[in-house]
Amino acid sequence: MKFGIFYELQMPRPWVAGGELSLYQNALDQVELADRLGYDFAWEVEHHFLEEYSHSPAPEVFLAAASQRTKNIRLAHGIMQLTTTHPARCAERIAALDLVSRGRVEFGTGESASSTELDPFGVAYGEKRAKWEEAIRAIIPMFKDGGSEHHGKFFDMPLRNVLPKPIQKPHPPLWVACSALDTIEMAGRRGLGALAFQFLSADAAFAWVHAYYNSFVKRQEKLADYQVNPNIALTSYFMCAETDEEARRRADGIPFFQFALRFYGQSATRERPAPGTVNLWDEYEKWKRENPEGLARALSGGLIGSPETIRRKLRRFESSHIDQVILLNQAGKNTHEHICESLDLFAREVMPEFHANIPEQDAWKAKVLAGEIELEEIDTAPFRDRYGPNSVQLRPAIGPQAAE
């Protein structure tokens, strides 16, 4: 099993002068540390206009900076929004990042999840899947030598040679965000790596891994002429400390992350409140005071605990044949010191056991892809809850967006 780290670049209120500077520089220090410790991937999101939840609109800039401070860690878009950027600009940025990183880019793609992000770019929420699919078809030929052109519903591109070209041939590995659970099956069908952001249980992971690889092997329908990427990665909340109690004490930002997802996810199009009208951290603190039992449940899930506790949980995920676990550590007001200590302790006490088993996982995957192992078709219906019973629970009518 491989391991990644994940960044939304969250910045809860109150905001202070220099806060975003510290946020970015601390995150870059953490990526540099993760590289030295042997982590495999650093994933950076792209979001726009999402106060407190994500101050990360330009992942290619962050990852380019990280490329100059690291040597081995894969630099991964988690994701690049193909709906809000012209395909040529996407291809140019991925290729340039591949060059400055000496071929370490992972090209995670997605649609964007809210009308708050899409509307300013003139993108209709109901058309985002179709626009993402067309963008994939337009971008892939741009990585090849020579010119390409595209004439579709959403993009019209005359014959041009899109430069530069990436080091990795035919292109960096392709992934798609799977915020909705059924997108995991779609990712397999399209031959793309699946980035699962819904923090599943080990039982649910087992079912969705089967659904992914069965679609990949039996029902594959690629969108374009690209190299397939058979991989499924699972994001998990994370904080590692010497004891379970200390880990939970340090992980207060994790329930905030869950709270923000639920708070902003209640509108059909995930419309956010107008700028400056909601102090999300204050709303979270109010929820904590009113829901101590819910807070305790939220801190009991994910990979939060001592090395032994986390090791025990990871063994269950490993038996599900997850290819990669992405550790979400930078959340809410989790401190830079605690994040670094967590990364260091996990790398020393936990990661070596699972890194040692990567050849065994690769051998299993090769047999699945070759048809030598046939996976059971498992009903995923019982595992379609995105959040789970231990996540933050909110009443339907919270915040001004509930009236929309």
Secondary structure, DSSP 8 states (H G I E B T S, - for coil): -EEEEEE-----SS--TTHHHHHHHHHHHHHHHHHHHT--EEEE----SBTTTB--S-HHHHHHHHHTT-SSSEEEES-EESSSS-HHHHHHHHHHHHHHTTS-EEEEEE--S-HHHHGGGT--GGGHHHHHHHHHHHHHHHTSSS-EEEE-SS-EEEEE------SSSS-S-EEEEESSTHHHHHHHHHT-EEEE-S---HHHHHHHHHHHHHHHHHS---SSS------EEEEEEEEE-SSHHHHHHHTTHHHHHHHHHHHHTSSTT-----TTS--HHHHHHHHHHH-HHHHHHHTTSSEEE-HHHHHHHHHHHHHTT-SEEEEEEE-TT--HHHHHHHHHHHHHHTHHHHHTTHHHHHHHHHHHHTTSS-------GGG--SS-TTS----SS-SGGGG-
